[in-house]
Amino acid sequence: MEVTIRRYTAADRTAVGELSIRAWAPVFASLAAAMDAAVFGHFYPDWPNDQRKAVAAVCGAESNQVWVALLDQQLAGFVATTLHQATSMGEIVMLAVDPSYQQRGVGAALTKFALEQFRNAGMRVAMVETGGDPGHEPARQTYAKQGFQLMPVARYFQAL
């Protein structure tokens, strides 16, 4: 089946928010296991609610472009991007694929689509950030397959 990509509309807001909760539940479980409980609780006291708000803010920001992917005529994923004109860099701000549609090319299609949008806008570099924990492994694999190269970064936290 072919993935169809179209612009996000306000009518997609609830479905995209709920999709993101399903998609990122394993990520937050992985983060909870990888982090000190107090640090995790500080950053993510109510992650599902906070995630819905974050997705709505990203999808509603005028500086972002957002598209949804359809597979079998069902909402399967979304990608939000932004263009940093001053540095000629396109950024994938947020990308998620519903678990029931993962491993079917939706993430790759959304990533390729975003890269093409960046090229068409004259961007010279593309960037995406993701986690290094096991829950983010599928995302890292998707981005690596699309030619992204990892920039090693270390970020440390300590509960006080």
Helices and strands as residue ranges (DSSP letters): E 4-7, G 10-12, H 13-34, H 37-43, H 47-60, E 64-71, E 74-84, G 85-87, E 89-97, G 99-101, H 106-120, E 125-128, G 134-136, H 137-145
